[in-house]
Amino acid sequence: MLSLEALSASELWELLERGSYFRERLDKGEKTGKELKGRTVANMFFEPSTRTRMSFELAAQYLGAHVINFAHQGSSLVKGECLLDTAWTIEAMAVDCMVIRHGTTGAAKLVANNVRAAVVNAGDGTHAHPTQGLLDILTIWRHKGRVEGLKVVIVGDVLHSRVARSNIQGLAKLGAQVVVVGPATMLPDSADWPVEVETDLDRALEGADCVNVLRIQKERQEQGLFPSQQEYFKFWGIDANRLTSDMLLLHPGPMNRGIEIEGRAADGPNSAILDQVTNGVAIRMAVLSMLLERSGH
């Protein structure tokens, strides 16, 4: 599971339906599944992460798997070992699946091409974050009852966002209209992506069903991509006044309150942000179970 780009619409729906099934199980408090009993999942995170790593860890545990967590700090990588040597060493411990987050685009694919274990991309560089895309779409589907025909607006640093890229790939395949909006320096060329590009937030939000707000990395200001945090919030920040009553609000987290999103909006009736967190565990249960079923591990 390296990106949503390679999946068909039917494969996306199969994962979403399985994710919805696991969400219903979680809602009933059923967290002792046996689908992955006897399997071992290694979380290999070479970038800092809290919610994604914990989400994968809980997903594997709720399916009955053994979980080991690889910490970059203090590891052999710090001593100069290469990524593939680390992966081969972990695979030699009879690991069935590797969940990999890495700051370099293509790192998960490099490992997947060189190990027998199943590999899940938990975010690589600015390339892809497929399970985040799936959980966002699952949240939209469960709240709106459909994906096709919805207008989904993605706000923020789309150009550098692996979350945005995976959302766009999945939503476009399922028939949603995707509009991206933010500073011109943070937007892709519409010719390169299946999206409509807008720089005016209020115009982009007209008729929107869902708004997905991306986290603004503060180093982008240092790179000169936007003048100030205050100006960013004025022109592209989401506050409660910009949301209509039936507009669904998402954010992948962690949030920068007062920069890309207002607290009243994040905690208000439109917000599905905490629901996304629960759906993240469910969709990762779906991905792990399906991947290990089909890989033969």
C-alpha positions in Angstrom: 0.0 0.0 0.0 2.2 2.8 -1.3 -0.3 5.3 -2.7 -3.9 5.6 -3.8 -2.8 6.4 -7.4 -2.5 2.7 -8.3 -5.9 1.6 -6.9 -9.1 1.4 -8.9 -12.4 2.9 -7.7 -13.6 -0.6 -6.8 -10.5 -1.3 -4.8 -11.0 2.0 -2.9 -14.6 1.1 -2.2 -13.5 -2.3 -0.9 -11.2 -0.7 1.6 -13.7 2.0 2.6 -16.4 -0.6 3.2 -14.1 -2.8 5.2 -13.0 0.4 7.1 -16.7 1.2 7.9 -17.2 -2.4 9.2 -14.2 -2.0 11.5 -15.5 1.4 12.6 -18.8 -0.2 13.6 -16.9 -2.8 15.6 -14.9 -0.1 17.4 -18.1 1.7 18.2 -19.4 -1.5 19.9 -16.2 -1.7 21.9 -15.0 -4.8 20.0 -11.2 -4.5 20.1 -10.1 -8.2 20.4 -10.1 -9.4 16.8 -8.1 -12.4 15.7 -7.7 -11.5 12.0 -3.9 -11.0 12.4 -3.3 -13.5 15.2 0.3 -14.8 15.0 1.4 -12.0 12.6 3.9 -9.3 13.5 3.7 -5.7 12.4 6.8 -3.4 12.6 6.2 0.4 12.9 9.3 2.0 11.3 8.9 5.8 11.8 11.9 7.8 10.7 10.0 11.1 11.2 8.3 12.3 14.4 4.7 11.1 14.6 2.2 10.6 17.4 -1.3 10.0 16.0 -0.3 8.1 12.9 2.1 5.8 14.7 -0.4 5.2 17.6 -3.2 4.6 15.1 -1.3 1.9 13.3 -0.2 0.3 16.6 -3.7 0.1 17.9 -5.1 -1.1 14.6 -2.6 -4.0 14.6 -3.3 -4.8 18.2 -7.1 -4.7 17.8 -6.6 -7.3 15.0 -4.5 -9.6 17.3 -1.1 -8.9 15.8 2.2 -8.5 17.7 3.6 -5.0 17.3 7.2 -3.8 17.5 8.1 -0.1 17.3 11.3 1.1 15.7 12.7 4.3 17.1 14.9 6.3 14.8 16.8 8.1 17.6 19.4 5.8 19.1 19.1 3.3 16.2 21.8 1.9 14.0 20.7 4.4 11.3 22.2 7.1 13.5 25.4 5.2 13.4 25.4 5.2 9.6 23.4 2.0 8.7 21.4 2.5 5.5 17.6 2.2 5.2 17.6 -1.1 3.4 20.0 -2.7 5.9 17.7 -1.7 8.7 14.7 -3.1 6.8 16.4 -6.4 6.0 17.5 -6.7 9.7 13.9 -6.2 10.9 12.5 -8.6 8.3 15.0 -11.2 9.4 13.2 -11.1 12.8 10.2 -12.8 11.1 8.2 -9.6 10.6 5.2 -9.9 8.3 4.4 -6.2 7.6 6.4 -3.0 7.8 4.7 0.4 8.3 7.1 3.0 7.1 7.1 6.8 7.5 10.1 8.6 6.0 11.0 12.1 5.0 12.3 11.0 1.6 9.9 10.6 -1.3 10.0 7.0 -2.5 11.5 5.5 0.7 8.5 3.1 1.2 8.7 2.0 -2.4 12.4 1.3 -2.1 11.8 -0.9 0.9 8.8 -2.6 -0.7 10.9 -3.5 -3.8 13.5 -5.2 -1.7 11.7 -7.1 1.1 9.3 -10.0 1.1 7.2 -8.5 3.9 4.1 -6.4 3.2 4.8 -2.7 3.3 2.4 0.2 4.1 3.4 3.8 3.3 2.6 5.9 6.4 3.9 9.0 4.6 6.9 9.6 2.4 8.3 13.1 1.7 5.7 15.2 -0.1 4.6 12.2 -2.2 1.8 10.2 -0.5 0.0 9.4 2.7 -2.6 6.8 1.5 -4.2 5.8 4.8 -4.8 9.5 5.7 -6.5 9.9 2.3 -8.6 6.9 3.0 -9.6 7.9 6.5 -10.6 11.4 5.2 -12.7 9.9 2.5 -14.2 7.4 4.9 -15.2 10.3 7.2 -16.8 12.2 4.3 -18.7 9.1 3.1 -20.0 8.2 6.6 -21.2 11.8 7.2 -22.5 12.6 3.7 -23.7 9.2 2.6 -21.9 9.5 -0.8 -18.7 10.8 -2.4 -19.6 11.2 -6.0 -20.8 14.6 -6.9 -19.7 16.3 -3.6 -17.6 19.5 -3.7 -14.6 19.0 -1.5 -12.4 22.1 -0.8 -8.8 21.5 0.3 -7.3 24.6 2.0 -3.6 25.4 2.5 -0.2 24.2 1.4 -1.4 21.8 -1.2 1.8 21.8 -3.3 3.9 20.3 -0.5 1.3 18.1 1.1 1.3 14.3 0.9 -2.1 14.4 2.6 -3.6 16.6 -0.1 -2.1 14.5 -2.9 -3.6 11.3 -1.5 -7.0 12.9 -0.9 -7.1 14.3 -4.4 -6.2 10.9 -6.0 -8.9 9.1 -4.0 -11.6 11.7 -4.3 -11.1 12.2 -8.0 -11.4 8.5 -8.7 -14.6 8.3 -6.7 -16.2 11.2 -8.6 -15.9 14.1 -6.2 -15.3 17.7 -7.4 -12.0 18.8 -5.8 -11.1 22.5 -5.4 -7.8 23.5 -3.8 -7.3 27.0 -2.4 -4.5 28.9 -0.7 -1.6 31.3 -1.5 -0.5 31.0 -5.1 2.9 29.9 -4.0 1.4 26.8 -2.3 -0.8 25.6 -5.1 -0.1 23.2 -7.9 -0.8 23.8 -11.6 -4.3 22.7 -12.4 -3.0 21.1 -15.5 -1.0 18.6 -13.5 -3.7 17.6 -10.9 -7.4 16.7 -11.3 -8.5 19.8 -9.4 -9.8 23.3 -9.7 -7.3 25.9 -8.4 -8.5 29.0 -6.5 -6.8 31.7 -4.4 -9.9 33.3 -3.0 -11.2 31.3 -0.1 -14.7 32.7 0.0 -15.2 32.0 -3.7 -13.8 28.4 -3.3 -16.2 27.7 -0.4 -19.3 28.6 -2.4 -21.5 25.5 -2.6 -18.9 23.3 -0.8 -20.0 20.1 1.0 -16.7 19.5 2.8 -13.6 21.5 3.8 -10.3 19.8 4.5 -7.9 22.2 6.2 -4.2 21.4 5.9 -1.7 22.1 8.7 0.6 25.0 7.8 4.2 24.2 8.5 5.8 27.3 10.0 9.0 26.8 8.0 7.0 27.8 4.9 6.9 31.3 6.2 10.7 31.3 6.6 10.8 30.2 2.9 8.8 33.3 2.0 5.7 31.3 0.7 3.4 33.6 2.7 4.1 36.9 4.5 2.9 36.3 8.1 0.8 34.0 10.2 -1.7 36.8 10.8 -2.1 37.5 7.1 -2.4 33.8 6.3 -5.3 33.4 8.8 -7.0 36.6 7.5 -7.1 35.4 3.9 -7.1 31.5 4.2 -7.9 30.7 7.8 -11.1 28.8 8.5 -13.3 30.3 11.1 -16.9 29.5 12.1 -18.3 32.4 10.1 -17.0 30.9 6.8 -18.8 27.6 7.4 -22.4 27.0 6.4 -24.6 24.8 8.6 -24.2 21.6 6.5 -20.5 22.0 5.6 -18.3 19.2 7.0 -15.0 20.3 8.5 -11.9 18.1 8.5 -8.2 18.5 9.5 -5.5 15.8 9.5 -3.9 17.2 12.7 -2.1 18.4 14.6 -3.8 21.8 14.3 -2.2 25.2 14.5 -5.1 27.1 16.1 -5.3 30.7 15.1 -3.2 30.1 11.9 -5.1 27.8 9.6 -8.1 27.2 11.8 -10.1 28.9 14.5 -10.8 27.1 17.8 -14.5 27.8 17.5 -14.6 26.1 14.1 -12.4 23.2 15.2 -14.6 22.5 18.2 -17.9 23.4 16.6 -20.8 21.4 15.2 -19.4 21.2 11.7 -16.2 19.5 12.9 -15.5 15.8 12.2 -11.8 16.1 13.4 -12.1 13.7 16.3 -14.2 11.4 14.2 -11.3 11.3 11.7 -9.0 10.0 14.5 -11.3 7.0 15.2 -11.8 6.4 11.5 -8.0 6.4 11.2 -7.8 3.3 13.4 -10.6 1.6 11.5 -9.1 2.3 8.0 -5.7 1.1 9.1 -7.3 -2.1 10.4 -8.8 -2.5 7.0 -5.5 -1.9 5.2 -3.5 -4.2 7.4 -6.0 -7.0 7.3 -6.5 -6.9 3.5 -2.8 -6.5 2.7 -1.8 -9.4 4.8 -4.6 -11.6 3.5 -3.6 -10.9 -0.1 0.2 -11.0 0.4 0.1 -14.5 1.7 2.1 -13.5 4.8 
